[in-house]
Structure formats: structure tokens, C-alpha cells
Amino acid sequence: MGENCQKKKRENNAYHIRKSVRDMVVYTIQNVIEDPPFSKLDLISCRNLLIYLGRDGQMFRNSWP
């Protein structure tokens, strides 16, 4: 069985992420302008995030390494 299959299980004609994987996830609010960045992090965010920041936020974000 491949690694991908070990992380999910089929139940009631749907696939679910196993609890052992879900328990590793931290859900929190992160202000990308004011809060310091997390380290060792995978981030999922809105693809159009920059359009909601306004000009100052866009300029600040563009200064990140």
C-alpha cells in the first residue's frame, strides 16, 4: 500500500484523512501583516490574498525574503 493510501481511509463511499494525521494539524488565525511568521510550516491560503491586503499590505508582503 502506498504512503498516500496509509493517510486516508474509505468510509461510506468517501475518503477521510486518518485521525492520526488530523491530530498533527494546528488550526489558528495568522495575521500575515502583523504576526511573526511560523517556522516549519505548510500554508494553505487564498490564492487572491494580496488583493484583500490593500496597497500598504502588498508592499509589506513584497519585502519578505
N, C-alpha and C positions, 0 to 999 in steps of 0.2 A: 504494500500500500504506500503510495507517495506521501510526501510530507504534507501537501495541501489537503489530502483526504483525512489525515490524522487530526487536523484542526477543526474539522466540521463533521457534523453527523446529520443523517437524513431522518426526519421525523414528520409524519403526517404529510407526505409529499412536498416537504420543504426542507431546505438545508439550514442548519443552525450552527453558529460558532460554539464550540465546546466551552463549558463553564470554566475550565482551567485556563483557557485563552482569554475569555471575557474578564476574568478576575485580575488579569495583568493590566487592564485598561484603566486609566485615570481620566475622568471627565471633570473639566474645570473651565472656568472663564479666564481668558487671557486677553488683556488689552495689548494689542501689538504695538501701540504707540508709547504707552506709559510703563508697562510691566517689563522687568528684565526677561530676556529670553530663557526658556528652559534649555537644559542640555540633554543630549542623548534622547532625542525626541523625534518621532514621526508626526507630522502635522497634516491634518485634513482641513482645508478651509475653502471658503467660497472662491471660486475662480475669479470673480469680479471684485474682490475685496477692495482693491485700490480705488475704485470709483466711489466707494462709500466713505473714504477717509477725508476727502477734501484736499485742497492743494497743499496745505501745510503737512498733512499726514503723508501724502505721496512723496513730498520732498524728503521728509524724515526717513521714510522707508527706503528710498533710493540711496541714502547714505550708508546703509548697512553693508557690511562686507559680503 
